[in-house]
Amino acid sequence: MDDRQLMDRLKVGDQVAFDSIFRSYYPQLVGFLEAMLRDRAIGEELAQDVMLELWRRREQLELKESLRSYLFQAARNRALNHIRHERVARRNEPLVAGETSATVDHPEDSNLVDAEIETALRTAVAGLPDRCREVFELSRVNGLSYAEIAAALDISVKTVETQMGKALRVLREHMAPWLAAAGRK
């Protein structure tokens, strides 16, 4: 039975069709998400979320592409949302912990300079164009390889290289005053 037939049966609530889709695509989605996030447990959780959403939305779902494309795009979106959520959570950790960072407890000059450099870097990264920032963060924050980023964003490795080059050039220019002052140029 092909994907179109499975989807037709799924729309009317056929549990056997859903089970067949699940068995066919779940392991592939877990592998894809694990490669993207470097965490099998989270990959499994997000793949389950994708499948659960497929079941919930089965009646109104109109696929413009293949079922496989739809599922992998949904998985990619879930992974990117997860990455964004983790980034926000990490950024807000000091606020949640009651501002107990070294710069608050020990306001020494070096700590203040480090805090200023970190703030400048965050501002510079936030100012990057969306795609450029997304590629930069997937590489530098999440540790994905260029090939993994290309697969996750559905772009070529060459595009990833170009976007990283642009990000690094902009960040170097933006950070030059702080790096020169700190003797790190």
C-alpha angles and dihedrals in degrees: 000000000000127000094261092056091045090052092049090052092043091055090062092049100262104169092194090058090050091049090052092050091046094051092047100047109021097080091047092050092049091052092048093048093044090054091049098045101026090226121102096196093054090044090055092047094050092045088053089050090053091051093045090051090049089056093045094049097037096114097053099032114121111182116210091184135024122307089244092055091047093051095046092047089050090049092049091051092049091050093050091048089050091050091049091048092050091049092052091047092051092046091053097044095100090051092051092046091056099261094290096154122137092254091061096042097041111024094190119156095251092052091050092050091048090050091049092050091048091050091048090050093050090049091049093049091047089052094057118106111269099255092041092050092046092053092044093051094045088053104038103026101034098029097230119160120240090255091052091048091049091052093045094049096036093237133118124272087240089058089050090051091049093048092047091049090051092047093050092046092051092045092049090052093046094046097043096101093051095043092049092048091050092046091244101119 
